[in-house]
Every structure is written in C-alpha cells, then in structure tokens.
Amino acid sequence: MAQHDNTERFIEVGAEDLPLHCPTPEMIAWNSHPRVFLDVVDTGEALCPYCGTTFKLKAGTVVHGH
C-alpha cells in the first residue's frame, strides 16, 4: 500500500493489506483516530466510522482463509 494522506476518502486495498484497519501505517497521520478493524471481505468495501474513508478490495483480489 502506498503512503496516503488522511484526507483521501477512497483507497483500494489488496489481500496483502488484510486484516485491514484504519488508520493504516501508511497514512501520514497514522494516529489521527483510534485503530478500528474493517471487514472488506464480505461486501468488497468498508467505511471507516471515524474518518469516513472508504476502503475497497481491488478487482480480482483473492482472499485466502487461515
């Protein structure tokens, strides 16, 4: 995942970014709000309840279980 400004409101993620949480370590202000884990696997996207950023799985992403 590339570094993201915390003002970005749409970020595509891949299997390598799972489990997904916001803010991500790549965000410039990585401590801008409490860490919240987001489930993008079931619906393909998730909305952060703190900052409103939408995370979407990249097309063709294959998610493997443990």
PDBQT receptor file of N, H, CA, C and O in Angstrom, charges set to zero:
ATOM      1  N   MET A   1       0.850  -1.170   0.000  1.00  0.00    +0.000 N 
ATOM      2  CA  MET A   1       0.000   0.000   0.000  1.00  0.00    +0.000 C 
ATOM      3  C   MET A   1       0.893   1.229   0.000  1.00  0.00    +0.000 C 
ATOM      4  O   MET A   1       1.856   1.289   0.765  1.00  0.00    +0.000 OA
ATOM      5  N   ALA A   2       0.599   2.191  -0.826  1.00  0.00    +0.000 N 
ATOM      6  H   ALA A   2      -0.183   2.143  -1.447  1.00  0.00    +0.000 HD
ATOM      7  CA  ALA A   2       1.371   3.427  -0.891  1.00  0.00    +0.000 C 
ATOM      8  C   ALA A   2       0.979   4.344   0.264  1.00  0.00    +0.000 C 
ATOM      9  O   ALA A   2      -0.064   4.161   0.893  1.00  0.00    +0.000 OA
ATOM     10  N   GLN A   3       1.834   5.337   0.535  1.00  0.00    +0.000 N 
ATOM     11  H   GLN A   3       2.681   5.485   0.024  1.00  0.00    +0.000 HD
ATOM     12  CA  GLN A   3       1.517   6.278   1.604  1.00  0.00    +0.000 C 
ATOM     13  C   GLN A   3       0.319   7.116   1.192  1.00  0.00    +0.000 C 
ATOM     14  O   GLN A   3       0.222   7.562   0.049  1.00  0.00    +0.000 OA
ATOM     15  N   HIS A   4      -0.595   7.324   2.136  1.00  0.00    +0.000 N 
ATOM     16  H   HIS A   4      -0.517   6.961   3.064  1.00  0.00    +0.000 HD
ATOM     17  CA  HIS A   4      -1.823   8.054   1.853  1.00  0.00    +0.000 C 
ATOM     18  C   HIS A   4      -1.973   9.227   2.795  1.00  0.00    +0.000 C 
ATOM     19  O   HIS A   4      -1.642   9.146   3.978  1.00  0.00    +0.000 OA
ATOM     20  N   ASP A   5      -2.477  10.313   2.251  1.00  0.00    +0.000 N 
ATOM     21  H   ASP A   5      -2.747  10.378   1.290  1.00  0.00    +0.000 HD
ATOM     22  CA  ASP A   5      -2.847  11.466   3.050  1.00  0.00    +0.000 C 
ATOM     23  C   ASP A   5      -4.141  11.108   3.767  1.00  0.00    +0.000 C 
ATOM     24  O   ASP A   5      -4.980  10.418   3.188  1.00  0.00    +0.000 OA
ATOM     25  N   ASN A   6      -4.331  11.545   4.987  1.00  0.00    +0.000 N 
ATOM     26  H   ASN A   6      -3.649  12.106   5.457  1.00  0.00    +0.000 HD
ATOM     27  CA  ASN A   6      -5.548  11.220   5.724  1.00  0.00    +0.000 C 
ATOM     28  C   ASN A   6      -6.769  11.940   5.189  1.00  0.00    +0.000 C 
ATOM     29  O   ASN A   6      -7.874  11.727   5.689  1.00  0.00    +0.000 OA
ATOM     30  N   THR A   7      -6.598  12.794   4.179  1.00  0.00    +0.000 N 
ATOM     31  H   THR A   7      -5.701  12.967   3.773  1.00  0.00    +0.000 HD
ATOM     32  CA  THR A   7      -7.751  13.444   3.585  1.00  0.00    +0.000 C 
ATOM     33  C   THR A   7      -8.291  12.640   2.410  1.00  0.00    +0.000 C 
ATOM     34  O   THR A   7      -9.364  12.954   1.895  1.00  0.00    +0.000 OA
ATOM     35  N   GLU A   8      -7.568  11.607   1.974  1.00  0.00    +0.000 N 
ATOM     36  H   GLU A   8      -6.696  11.352   2.393  1.00  0.00    +0.000 HD
ATOM     37  CA  GLU A   8      -8.078  10.746   0.909  1.00  0.00    +0.000 C 
ATOM     38  C   GLU A   8      -9.307  10.032   1.437  1.00  0.00    +0.000 C 
ATOM     39  O   GLU A   8      -9.332   9.610   2.593  1.00  0.00    +0.000 OA
ATOM     40  N   ARG A   9     -10.309   9.896   0.616  1.00  0.00    +0.000 N 
ATOM     41  H   ARG A   9     -10.288  10.239  -0.323  1.00  0.00    +0.000 HD
ATOM     42  CA  ARG A   9     -11.542   9.287   1.071  1.00  0.00    +0.000 C 
ATOM     43  C   ARG A   9     -11.860   7.969   0.380  1.00  0.00    +0.000 C 
ATOM     44  O   ARG A   9     -12.888   7.356   0.666  1.00  0.00    +0.000 OA
ATOM     45  N   PHE A  10     -10.989   7.519  -0.531  1.00  0.00    +0.000 N 
ATOM     46  H   PHE A  10     -10.153   8.016  -0.764  1.00  0.00    +0.000 HD
ATOM     47  CA  PHE A  10     -11.192   6.251  -1.217  1.00  0.00    +0.000 C 
ATOM     48  C   PHE A  10      -9.836   5.591  -1.419  1.00  0.00    +0.000 C 
ATOM     49  O   PHE A  10      -8.951   6.165  -2.054  1.00  0.00    +0.000 OA
ATOM     50  N   ILE A  11      -9.671   4.384  -0.880  1.00  0.00    +0.000 N 
ATOM     51  H   ILE A  11     -10.390   3.918  -0.364  1.00  0.00    +0.000 HD
ATOM     52  CA  ILE A  11      -8.403   3.672  -1.001  1.00  0.00    +0.000 C 
ATOM     53  C   ILE A  11      -8.685   2.238  -1.407  1.00  0.00    +0.000 C 
ATOM     54  O   ILE A  11      -9.472   1.547  -0.759  1.00  0.00    +0.000 OA
ATOM     55  N   GLU A  12      -8.039   1.786  -2.489  1.00  0.00    +0.000 N 
ATOM     56  H   GLU A  12      -7.400   2.347  -3.015  1.00  0.00    +0.000 HD
ATOM     57  CA  GLU A  12      -8.146   0.387  -2.898  1.00  0.00    +0.000 C 
ATOM     58  C   GLU A  12      -7.111  -0.432  -2.135  1.00  0.00    +0.000 C 
ATOM     59  O   GLU A  12      -5.971  -0.004  -1.953  1.00  0.00    +0.000 OA
ATOM     60  N   VAL A  13      -7.527  -1.614  -1.692  1.00  0.00    +0.000 N 
ATOM     61  H   VAL A  13      -8.453  -1.962  -1.839  1.00  0.00    +0.000 HD
ATOM     62  CA  VAL A  13      -6.641  -2.487  -0.933  1.00  0.00    +0.000 C 
ATOM     63  C   VAL A  13      -6.621  -3.875  -1.565  1.00  0.00    +0.000 C 
ATOM     64  O   VAL A  13      -7.548  -4.261  -2.276  1.00  0.00    +0.000 OA
ATOM     65  N   GLY A  14      -5.555  -4.613  -1.295  1.00  0.00    +0.000 N 
ATOM     66  H   GLY A  14      -4.802  -4.300  -0.718  1.00  0.00    +0.000 HD
ATOM     67  CA  GLY A  14      -5.422  -5.973  -1.791  1.00  0.00    +0.000 C 
ATOM     68  C   GLY A  14      -5.317  -6.954  -0.647  1.00  0.00    +0.000 C 
ATOM     69  O   GLY A  14      -5.388  -6.571   0.520  1.00  0.00    +0.000 OA
ATOM     70  N   ALA A  15      -5.147  -8.218  -0.980  1.00  0.00    +0.000 N 
ATOM     71  H   ALA A  15      -5.088  -8.529  -1.929  1.00  0.00    +0.000 HD
ATOM     72  CA  ALA A  15      -5.052  -9.273   0.026  1.00  0.00    +0.000 C 
ATOM     73  C   ALA A  15      -3.886  -9.038   0.977  1.00  0.00    +0.000 C 
ATOM     74  O   ALA A  15      -3.951  -9.430   2.142  1.00  0.00    +0.000 OA
ATOM     75  N   GLU A  16      -2.823  -8.403   0.494  1.00  0.00    +0.000 N 
ATOM     76  H   GLU A  16      -2.771  -8.085  -0.453  1.00  0.00    +0.000 HD
ATOM     77  CA  GLU A  16      -1.658  -8.151   1.330  1.00  0.00    +0.000 C 
ATOM     78  C   GLU A  16      -1.945  -7.118   2.430  1.00  0.00    +0.000 C 
ATOM     79  O   GLU A  16      -1.163  -6.995   3.373  1.00  0.00    +0.000 OA
ATOM     80  N   ASP A  17      -3.036  -6.389   2.325  1.00  0.00    +0.000 N 
ATOM     81  H   ASP A  17      -3.672  -6.489   1.559  1.00  0.00    +0.000 HD
ATOM     82  CA  ASP A  17      -3.403  -5.366   3.310  1.00  0.00    +0.000 C 
ATOM     83  C   ASP A  17      -4.330  -5.896   4.401  1.00  0.00    +0.000 C 
ATOM     84  O   ASP A  17      -4.706  -5.160   5.314  1.00  0.00    +0.000 OA
ATOM     85  N   LEU A  18      -4.694  -7.166   4.304  1.00  0.00    +0.000 N 
ATOM     86  H   LEU A  18      -4.389  -7.763   3.562  1.00  0.00    +0.000 HD
ATOM     87  CA  LEU A  18      -5.617  -7.754   5.272  1.00  0.00    +0.000 C 
ATOM     88  C   LEU A  18      -4.857  -8.377   6.426  1.00  0.00    +0.000 C 
ATOM     89  O   LEU A  18      -3.768  -8.896   6.181  1.00  0.00    +0.000 OA
ATOM     90  N   PRO A  19      -5.328  -8.371   7.647  1.00  0.00    +0.000 N 
ATOM     91  CA  PRO A  19      -6.576  -7.733   8.052  1.00  0.00    +0.000 C 
ATOM     92  C   PRO A  19      -6.439  -6.206   7.972  1.00  0.00    +0.000 C 
ATOM     93  O   PRO A  19      -5.399  -5.638   8.307  1.00  0.00    +0.000 OA
ATOM     94  N   LEU A  20      -7.491  -5.579   7.530  1.00  0.00    +0.000 N 
ATOM     95  H   LEU A  20      -8.335  -6.040   7.257  1.00  0.00    +0.000 HD
ATOM     96  CA  LEU A  20      -7.486  -4.141   7.272  1.00  0.00    +0.000 C 
ATOM     97  C   LEU A  20      -7.881  -3.365   8.517  1.00  0.00    +0.000 C 
ATOM     98  O   LEU A  20      -8.828  -3.722   9.217  1.00  0.00    +0.000 OA
ATOM     99  N   HIS A  21      -7.141  -2.303   8.778  1.00  0.00    +0.000 N 
ATOM    100  H   HIS A  21      -6.372  -2.014   8.209  1.00  0.00    +0.000 HD
ATOM    101  CA  HIS A  21      -7.527  -1.391   9.850  1.00  0.00    +0.000 C 
ATOM    102  C   HIS A  21      -7.269   0.038   9.408  1.00  0.00    +0.000 C 
ATOM    103  O   HIS A  21      -6.437   0.300   8.539  1.00  0.00    +0.000 OA
ATOM    104  N   CYS A  22      -7.992   0.944  10.019  1.00  0.00    +0.000 N 
ATOM    105  H   CYS A  22      -8.667   0.731  10.725  1.00  0.00    +0.000 HD
ATOM    106  CA  CYS A  22      -7.836   2.367   9.746  1.00  0.00    +0.000 C 
ATOM    107  C   CYS A  22      -7.600   3.064  11.078  1.00  0.00    +0.000 C 
ATOM    108  O   CYS A  22      -8.268   2.743  12.061  1.00  0.00    +0.000 OA
ATOM    109  N   PRO A  23      -6.676   3.999  11.135  1.00  0.00    +0.000 N 
ATOM    110  CA  PRO A  23      -5.766   4.399  10.074  1.00  0.00    +0.000 C 
ATOM    111  C   PRO A  23      -4.720   3.315   9.800  1.00  0.00    +0.000 C 
ATOM    112  O   PRO A  23      -4.373   2.522  10.674  1.00  0.00    +0.000 OA
ATOM    113  N   THR A  24      -4.239   3.310   8.582  1.00  0.00    +0.000 N 
ATOM    114  H   THR A  24      -4.521   3.955   7.871  1.00  0.00    +0.000 HD
ATOM    115  CA  THR A  24      -3.215   2.344   8.192  1.00  0.00    +0.000 C 
ATOM    116  C   THR A  24      -1.844   2.919   8.519  1.00  0.00    +0.000 C 
ATOM    117  O   THR A  24      -1.707   4.136   8.653  1.00  0.00    +0.000 OA
ATOM    118  N   PRO A  25      -0.836   2.081   8.650  1.00  0.00    +0.000 N 
ATOM    119  CA  PRO A  25       0.519   2.584   8.936  1.00  0.00    +0.000 C 
ATOM    120  C   PRO A  25       1.040   3.516   7.845  1.00  0.00    +0.000 C 
ATOM    121  O   PRO A  25       1.921   4.336   8.103  1.00  0.00    +0.000 OA
ATOM    122  N   GLU A  26       0.509   3.400   6.637  1.00  0.00    +0.000 N 
ATOM    123  H   GLU A  26      -0.207   2.734   6.427  1.00  0.00    +0.000 HD
ATOM    124  CA  GLU A  26       0.964   4.220   5.519  1.00  0.00    +0.000 C 
ATOM    125  C   GLU A  26       0.372   5.619   5.538  1.00  0.00    +0.000 C 
ATOM    126  O   GLU A  26       0.838   6.491   4.804  1.00  0.00    +0.000 OA
ATOM    127  N   MET A  27      -0.641   5.853   6.357  1.00  0.00    +0.000 N 
ATOM    128  H   MET A  27      -1.019   5.144   6.953  1.00  0.00    +0.000 HD
ATOM    129  CA  MET A  27      -1.248   7.176   6.412  1.00  0.00    +0.000 C 
ATOM    130  C   MET A  27      -0.292   8.145   7.095  1.00  0.00    +0.000 C 
ATOM    131  O   MET A  27       0.391   7.789   8.056  1.00  0.00    +0.000 OA
ATOM    132  N   ILE A  28      -0.253   9.352   6.594  1.00  0.00    +0.000 N 
ATOM    133  H   ILE A  28      -0.808   9.641   5.814  1.00  0.00    +0.000 HD
ATOM    134  CA  ILE A  28       0.662  10.362   7.114  1.00  0.00    +0.000 C 
ATOM    135  C   ILE A  28       0.410  10.600   8.600  1.00  0.00    +0.000 C 
ATOM    136  O   ILE A  28       1.350  10.621   9.395  1.00  0.00    +0.000 OA
ATOM    137  N   ALA A  29      -0.849  10.780   8.976  1.00  0.00    +0.000 N 
ATOM    138  H   ALA A  29      -1.613  10.763   8.331  1.00  0.00    +0.000 HD
ATOM    139  CA  ALA A  29      -1.200  10.959  10.390  1.00  0.00    +0.000 C 
ATOM    140  C   ALA A  29      -1.778   9.640  10.892  1.00  0.00    +0.000 C 
ATOM    141  O   ALA A  29      -2.977   9.528  11.145  1.00  0.00    +0.000 OA
ATOM    142  N   TRP A  30      -0.910   8.653  11.032  1.00  0.00    +0.000 N 
ATOM    143  H   TRP A  30       0.064   8.744  10.826  1.00  0.00    +0.000 HD
ATOM    144  CA  TRP A  30      -1.340   7.298  11.372  1.00  0.00    +0.000 C 
ATOM    145  C   TRP A  30      -2.009   7.223  12.734  1.00  0.00    +0.000 C 
ATOM    146  O   TRP A  30      -2.652   6.220  13.043  1.00  0.00    +0.000 OA
ATOM    147  N   ASN A  31      -1.875   8.250  13.552  1.00  0.00    +0.000 N 
ATOM    148  H   ASN A  31      -1.353   9.064  13.301  1.00  0.00    +0.000 HD
ATOM    149  CA  ASN A  31      -2.506   8.254  14.866  1.00  0.00    +0.000 C 
ATOM    150  C   ASN A  31      -3.648   9.267  14.937  1.00  0.00    +0.000 C 
ATOM    151  O   ASN A  31      -3.924   9.822  16.000  1.00  0.00    +0.000 OA
ATOM    152  N   SER A  32      -4.299   9.503  13.823  1.00  0.00    +0.000 N 
ATOM    153  H   SER A  32      -4.075   9.052  12.959  1.00  0.00    +0.000 HD
ATOM    154  CA  SER A  32      -5.341  10.528  13.755  1.00  0.00    +0.000 C 
ATOM    155  C   SER A  32      -6.630  10.139  14.474  1.00  0.00    +0.000 C 
ATOM    156  O   SER A  32      -7.408  11.014  14.856  1.00  0.00    +0.000 OA
ATOM    157  N   HIS A  33      -6.868   8.850  14.663  1.00  0.00    +0.000 N 
ATOM    158  H   HIS A  33      -6.236   8.139  14.354  1.00  0.00    +0.000 HD
ATOM    159  CA  HIS A  33      -8.022   8.380  15.429  1.00  0.00    +0.000 C 
ATOM    160  C   HIS A  33      -7.731   6.969  15.924  1.00  0.00    +0.000 C 
ATOM    161  O   HIS A  33      -6.768   6.351  15.471  1.00  0.00    +0.000 OA
ATOM    162  N   PRO A  34      -8.537   6.446  16.841  1.00  0.00    +0.000 N 
ATOM    163  CA  PRO A  34      -8.294   5.087  17.336  1.00  0.00    +0.000 C 
ATOM    164  C   PRO A  34      -8.316   4.072  16.193  1.00  0.00    +0.000 C 
ATOM    165  O   PRO A  34      -9.062   4.239  15.229  1.00  0.00    +0.000 OA
ATOM    166  N   ARG A  35      -7.506   3.031  16.298  1.00  0.00    +0.000 N 
ATOM    167  H   ARG A  35      -6.899   2.896  17.082  1.00  0.00    +0.000 HD
ATOM    168  CA  ARG A  35      -7.474   1.992  15.272  1.00  0.00    +0.000 C 
ATOM    169  C   ARG A  35      -8.773   1.202  15.311  1.00  0.00    +0.000 C 
ATOM    170  O   ARG A  35      -9.228   0.772  16.371  1.00  0.00    +0.000 OA
ATOM    171  N   VAL A  36      -9.357   1.022  14.138  1.00  0.00    +0.000 N 
ATOM    172  H   VAL A  36      -8.987   1.371  13.277  1.00  0.00    +0.000 HD
ATOM    173  CA  VAL A  36     -10.573   0.226  14.007  1.00  0.00    +0.000 C 
ATOM    174  C   VAL A  36     -10.344  -0.772  12.873  1.00  0.00    +0.000 C 
ATOM    175  O   VAL A  36      -9.890  -0.402  11.791  1.00  0.00    +0.000 OA
ATOM    176  N   PHE A  37     -10.664  -2.044  13.133  1.00  0.00    +0.000 N 
ATOM    177  H   PHE A  37     -11.033  -2.344  14.013  1.00  0.00    +0.000 HD
ATOM    178  CA  PHE A  37     -10.524  -3.065  12.096  1.00  0.00    +0.000 C 
ATOM    179  C   PHE A  37     -11.780  -3.077  11.244  1.00  0.00    +0.000 C 
ATOM    180  O   PHE A  37     -12.895  -2.972  11.756  1.00  0.00    +0.000 OA
ATOM    181  N   LEU A  38     -11.586  -3.207   9.925  1.00  0.00    +0.000 N 
ATOM    182  H   LEU A  38     -10.680  -3.292   9.509  1.00  0.00    +0.000 HD
ATOM    183  CA  LEU A  38     -12.682  -3.126   8.966  1.00  0.00    +0.000 C 
ATOM    184  C   LEU A  38     -12.762  -4.406   8.153  1.00  0.00    +0.000 C 
ATOM    185  O   LEU A  38     -11.742  -4.931   7.706  1.00  0.00    +0.000 OA
ATOM    186  N   ASP A  39     -13.974  -4.907   7.962  1.00  0.00    +0.000 N 
ATOM    187  H   ASP A  39     -14.803  -4.480   8.325  1.00  0.00    +0.000 HD
ATOM    188  CA  ASP A  39     -14.191  -6.124   7.179  1.00  0.00    +0.000 C 
ATOM    189  C   ASP A  39     -14.564  -5.753   5.749  1.00  0.00    +0.000 C 
ATOM    190  O   ASP A  39     -15.685  -5.315   5.488  1.00  0.00    +0.000 OA
ATOM    191  N   VAL A  40     -13.625  -5.929   4.828  1.00  0.00    +0.000 N 
ATOM    192  H   VAL A  40     -12.714  -6.284   5.040  1.00  0.00    +0.000 HD
ATOM    193  CA  VAL A  40     -13.893  -5.662   3.418  1.00  0.00    +0.000 C 
ATOM    194  C   VAL A  40     -14.157  -6.948   2.644  1.00  0.00    +0.000 C 
ATOM    195  O   VAL A  40     -14.517  -6.900   1.468  1.00  0.00    +0.000 OA
ATOM    196  N   VAL A  41     -13.981  -8.092   3.292  1.00  0.00    +0.000 N 
ATOM    197  H   VAL A  41     -13.688  -8.130   4.247  1.00  0.00    +0.000 HD
ATOM    198  CA  VAL A  41     -14.084  -9.372   2.597  1.00  0.00    +0.000 C 
ATOM    199  C   VAL A  41     -15.530  -9.705   2.227  1.00  0.00    +0.000 C 
ATOM    200  O   VAL A  41     -15.789 -10.150   1.109  1.00  0.00    +0.000 OA
ATOM    201  N   ASP A  42     -16.463  -9.499   3.136  1.00  0.00    +0.000 N 
ATOM    202  H   ASP A  42     -16.253  -9.137   4.044  1.00  0.00    +0.000 HD
ATOM    203  CA  ASP A  42     -17.853  -9.898   2.887  1.00  0.00    +0.000 C 
ATOM    204  C   ASP A  42     -18.523  -9.092   1.782  1.00  0.00    +0.000 C 
ATOM    205  O   ASP A  42     -19.213  -9.659   0.935  1.00  0.00    +0.000 OA
ATOM    206  N   THR A  43     -18.328  -7.777   1.782  1.00  0.00    +0.000 N 
ATOM    207  H   THR A  43     -17.768  -7.316   2.470  1.00  0.00    +0.000 HD
ATOM    208  CA  THR A  43     -19.048  -6.927   0.820  1.00  0.00    +0.000 C 
ATOM    209  C   THR A  43     -18.151  -6.315  -0.248  1.00  0.00    +0.000 C 
ATOM    210  O   THR A  43     -18.649  -5.773  -1.235  1.00  0.00    +0.000 OA
ATOM    211  N   GLY A  44     -16.831  -6.395  -0.063  1.00  0.00    +0.000 N 
ATOM    212  H   GLY A  44     -16.427  -6.836   0.738  1.00  0.00    +0.000 HD
ATOM    213  CA  GLY A  44     -15.920  -5.819  -1.040  1.00  0.00    +0.000 C 
ATOM    214  C   GLY A  44     -15.508  -4.401  -0.708  1.00  0.00    +0.000 C 
ATOM    215  O   GLY A  44     -14.594  -3.858  -1.328  1.00  0.00    +0.000 OA
ATOM    216  N   GLU A  45     -16.180  -3.788   0.275  1.00  0.00    +0.000 N 
ATOM    217  H   GLU A  45     -16.922  -4.229   0.778  1.00  0.00    +0.000 HD
ATOM    218  CA  GLU A  45     -15.760  -2.467   0.716  1.00  0.00    +0.000 C 
ATOM    219  C   GLU A  45     -16.207  -2.206   2.141  1.00  0.00    +0.000 C 
ATOM    220  O   GLU A  45     -17.103  -2.869   2.664  1.00  0.00    +0.000 OA
ATOM    221  N   ALA A  46     -15.562  -1.222   2.756  1.00  0.00    +0.000 N 
ATOM    222  H   ALA A  46     -14.834  -0.683   2.331  1.00  0.00    +0.000 HD
ATOM    223  CA  ALA A  46     -15.885  -0.868   4.139  1.00  0.00    +0.000 C 
ATOM    224  C   ALA A  46     -15.651   0.623   4.338  1.00  0.00    +0.000 C 
ATOM    225  O   ALA A  46     -14.789   1.222   3.696  1.00  0.00    +0.000 OA
ATOM    226  N   LEU A  47     -16.423   1.203   5.229  1.00  0.00    +0.000 N 
ATOM    227  H   LEU A  47     -17.124   0.716   5.751  1.00  0.00    +0.000 HD
ATOM    228  CA  LEU A  47     -16.338   2.617   5.543  1.00  0.00    +0.000 C 
ATOM    229  C   LEU A  47     -15.817   2.788   6.961  1.00  0.00    +0.000 C 
ATOM    230  O   LEU A  47     -16.346   2.185   7.895  1.00  0.00    +0.000 OA
ATOM    231  N   CYS A  48     -14.779   3.608   7.126  1.00  0.00    +0.000 N 
ATOM    232  H   CYS A  48     -14.350   4.097   6.367  1.00  0.00    +0.000 HD
ATOM    233  CA  CYS A  48     -14.257   3.881   8.459  1.00  0.00    +0.000 C 
ATOM    234  C   CYS A  48     -15.241   4.787   9.196  1.00  0.00    +0.000 C 
ATOM    235  O   CYS A  48     -15.582   5.862   8.701  1.00  0.00    +0.000 OA
ATOM    236  N   PRO A  49     -15.700   4.360  10.380  1.00  0.00    +0.000 N 
ATOM    237  CA  PRO A  49     -16.670   5.178  11.113  1.00  0.00    +0.000 C 
ATOM    238  C   PRO A  49     -16.074   6.452  11.709  1.00  0.00    +0.000 C 
ATOM    239  O   PRO A  49     -16.819   7.353  12.094  1.00  0.00    +0.000 OA
ATOM    240  N   TYR A  50     -14.754   6.544  11.790  1.00  0.00    +0.000 N 
ATOM    241  H   TYR A  50     -14.149   5.812  11.477  1.00  0.00    +0.000 HD
ATOM    242  CA  TYR A  50     -14.120   7.727  12.363  1.00  0.00    +0.000 C 
ATOM    243  C   TYR A  50     -13.842   8.814  11.329  1.00  0.00    +0.000 C 
ATOM    244  O   TYR A  50     -14.202   9.974  11.534  1.00  0.00    +0.000 OA
ATOM    245  N   CYS A  51     -13.202   8.442  10.218  1.00  0.00    +0.000 N 
ATOM    246  H   CYS A  51     -12.910   7.501  10.052  1.00  0.00    +0.000 HD
ATOM    247  CA  CYS A  51     -12.776   9.466   9.257  1.00  0.00    +0.000 C 
ATOM    248  C   CYS A  51     -13.549   9.446   7.940  1.00  0.00    +0.000 C 
ATOM    249  O   CYS A  51     -13.397  10.348   7.116  1.00  0.00    +0.000 OA
ATOM    250  N   GLY A  52     -14.373   8.422   7.742  1.00  0.00    +0.000 N 
ATOM    251  H   GLY A  52     -14.496   7.689   8.411  1.00  0.00    +0.000 HD
ATOM    252  CA  GLY A  52     -15.189   8.366   6.535  1.00  0.00    +0.000 C 
ATOM    253  C   GLY A  52     -14.481   7.840   5.305  1.00  0.00    +0.000 C 
ATOM    254  O   GLY A  52     -15.047   7.882   4.213  1.00  0.00    +0.000 OA
ATOM    255  N   THR A  53     -13.261   7.347   5.445  1.00  0.00    +0.000 N 
ATOM    256  H   THR A  53     -12.801   7.313   6.332  1.00  0.00    +0.000 HD
ATOM    257  CA  THR A  53     -12.541   6.785   4.306  1.00  0.00    +0.000 C 
ATOM    258  C   THR A  53     -13.203   5.483   3.882  1.00  0.00    +0.000 C 
ATOM    259  O   THR A  53     -13.523   4.641   4.721  1.00  0.00    +0.000 OA
ATOM    260  N   THR A  54     -13.407   5.316   2.580  1.00  0.00    +0.000 N 
ATOM    261  H   THR A  54     -13.147   6.000   1.898  1.00  0.00    +0.000 HD
ATOM    262  CA  THR A  54     -13.941   4.082   2.035  1.00  0.00    +0.000 C 
ATOM    263  C   THR A  54     -12.784   3.246   1.516  1.00  0.00    +0.000 C 
ATOM    264  O   THR A  54     -11.965   3.717   0.727  1.00  0.00    +0.000 OA
ATOM    265  N   PHE A  55     -12.726   2.000   1.967  1.00  0.00    +0.000 N 
ATOM    266  H   PHE A  55     -13.391   1.617   2.609  1.00  0.00    +0.000 HD
ATOM    267  CA  PHE A  55     -11.723   1.049   1.504  1.00  0.00    +0.000 C 
ATOM    268  C   PHE A  55     -12.432   0.043   0.623  1.00  0.00    +0.000 C 
ATOM    269  O   PHE A  55     -13.491  -0.467   0.988  1.00  0.00    +0.000 OA
ATOM    270  N   LYS A  56     -11.851  -0.252  -0.546  1.00  0.00    +0.000 N 
ATOM    271  H   LYS A  56     -10.991   0.162  -0.842  1.00  0.00    +0.000 HD
ATOM    272  CA  LYS A  56     -12.454  -1.188  -1.483  1.00  0.00    +0.000 C 
ATOM    273  C   LYS A  56     -11.410  -2.206  -1.921  1.00  0.00    +0.000 C 
ATOM    274  O   LYS A  56     -10.264  -1.856  -2.204  1.00  0.00    +0.000 OA
ATOM    275  N   LEU A  57     -11.823  -3.478  -1.972  1.00  0.00    +0.000 N 
ATOM    276  H   LEU A  57     -12.754  -3.762  -1.741  1.00  0.00    +0.000 HD
ATOM    277  CA  LEU A  57     -10.914  -4.511  -2.464  1.00  0.00    +0.000 C 
ATOM    278  C   LEU A  57     -10.658  -4.303  -3.947  1.00  0.00    +0.000 C 
ATOM    279  O   LEU A  57     -11.582  -4.019  -4.709  1.00  0.00    +0.000 OA
ATOM    280  N   LYS A  58      -9.400  -4.444  -4.357  1.00  0.00    +0.000 N 
ATOM    281  H   LYS A  58      -8.649  -4.675  -3.739  1.00  0.00    +0.000 HD
ATOM    282  CA  LYS A  58      -9.057  -4.347  -5.764  1.00  0.00    +0.000 C 
ATOM    283  C   LYS A  58      -9.753  -5.464  -6.536  1.00  0.00    +0.000 C 
ATOM    284  O   LYS A  58      -9.923  -6.569  -6.022  1.00  0.00    +0.000 OA
ATOM    285  N   ALA A  59     -10.145  -5.175  -7.749  1.00  0.00    +0.000 N 
ATOM    286  H   ALA A  59     -10.006  -4.277  -8.167  1.00  0.00    +0.000 HD
ATOM    287  CA  ALA A  59     -10.787  -6.169  -8.599  1.00  0.00    +0.000 C 
ATOM    288  C   ALA A  59      -9.890  -7.382  -8.741  1.00  0.00    +0.000 C 
ATOM    289  O   ALA A  59      -8.687  -7.244  -8.959  1.00  0.00    +0.000 OA
ATOM    290  N   GLY A  60     -10.461  -8.566  -8.621  1.00  0.00    +0.000 N 
ATOM    291  H   GLY A  60     -11.439  -8.679  -8.444  1.00  0.00    +0.000 HD
ATOM    292  CA  GLY A  60      -9.714  -9.798  -8.777  1.00  0.00    +0.000 C 
ATOM    293  C   GLY A  60      -8.956 -10.244  -7.544  1.00  0.00    +0.000 C 
ATOM    294  O   GLY A  60      -8.211 -11.222  -7.604  1.00  0.00    +0.000 OA
ATOM    295  N   THR A  61      -9.126  -9.557  -6.429  1.00  0.00    +0.000 N 
ATOM    296  H   THR A  61      -9.731  -8.762  -6.380  1.00  0.00    +0.000 HD
ATOM    297  CA  THR A  61      -8.429  -9.933  -5.202  1.00  0.00    +0.000 C 
ATOM    298  C   THR A  61      -8.933 -11.266  -4.698  1.00  0.00    +0.000 C 
ATOM    299  O   THR A  61     -10.139 -11.466  -4.549  1.00  0.00    +0.000 OA
ATOM    300  N   VAL A  62      -8.019 -12.174  -4.436  1.00  0.00    +0.000 N 
ATOM    301  H   VAL A  62      -7.039 -12.011  -4.557  1.00  0.00    +0.000 HD
ATOM    302  CA  VAL A  62      -8.354 -13.493  -3.891  1.00  0.00    +0.000 C 
ATOM    303  C   VAL A  62      -7.960 -13.481  -2.419  1.00  0.00    +0.000 C 
ATOM    304  O   VAL A  62      -6.803 -13.242  -2.073  1.00  0.00    +0.000 OA
ATOM    305  N   VAL A  63      -8.935 -13.741  -1.566  1.00  0.00    +0.000 N 
ATOM    306  H   VAL A  63      -9.875 -13.935  -1.847  1.00  0.00    +0.000 HD
ATOM    307  CA  VAL A  63      -8.687 -13.738  -0.127  1.00  0.00    +0.000 C 
ATOM    308  C   VAL A  63      -8.637 -15.172   0.345  1.00  0.00    +0.000 C 
ATOM    309  O   VAL A  63      -9.584 -15.934   0.152  1.00  0.00    +0.000 OA
ATOM    310  N   HIS A  64      -7.533 -15.535   0.961  1.00  0.00    +0.000 N 
ATOM    311  H   HIS A  64      -6.763 -14.916   1.118  1.00  0.00    +0.000 HD
ATOM    312  CA  HIS A  64      -7.362 -16.891   1.474  1.00  0.00    +0.000 C 
ATOM    313  C   HIS A  64      -7.597 -16.918   2.973  1.00  0.00    +0.000 C 
ATOM    314  O   HIS A  64      -7.123 -16.036   3.688  1.00  0.00    +0.000 OA
ATOM    315  N   GLY A  65      -8.314 -17.909   3.455  1.00  0.00    +0.000 N 
ATOM    316  H   GLY A  65      -8.699 -18.626   2.874  1.00  0.00    +0.000 HD
ATOM    317  CA  GLY A  65      -8.541 -18.074   4.888  1.00  0.00    +0.000 C 
ATOM    318  C   GLY A  65      -7.328 -18.694   5.547  1.00  0.00    +0.000 C 
ATOM    319  O   GLY A  65      -6.405 -19.155   4.875  1.00  0.00    +0.000 OA
ATOM    320  N   HIS A  66      -7.339 -18.701   6.847  1.00  0.00    +0.000 N 
ATOM    321  H   HIS A  66      -8.089 -18.327   7.393  1.00  0.00    +0.000 HD
ATOM    322  CA  HIS A  66      -6.219 -19.261   7.602  1.00  0.00    +0.000 C 
ATOM    323  C   HIS A  66      -6.406 -20.727   7.822  1.00  0.00    +0.000 C 
ATOM    324  O   HIS A  66      -5.559 -21.371   8.442  1.00  0.00    +0.000 OA
TER     325      HIS A  66
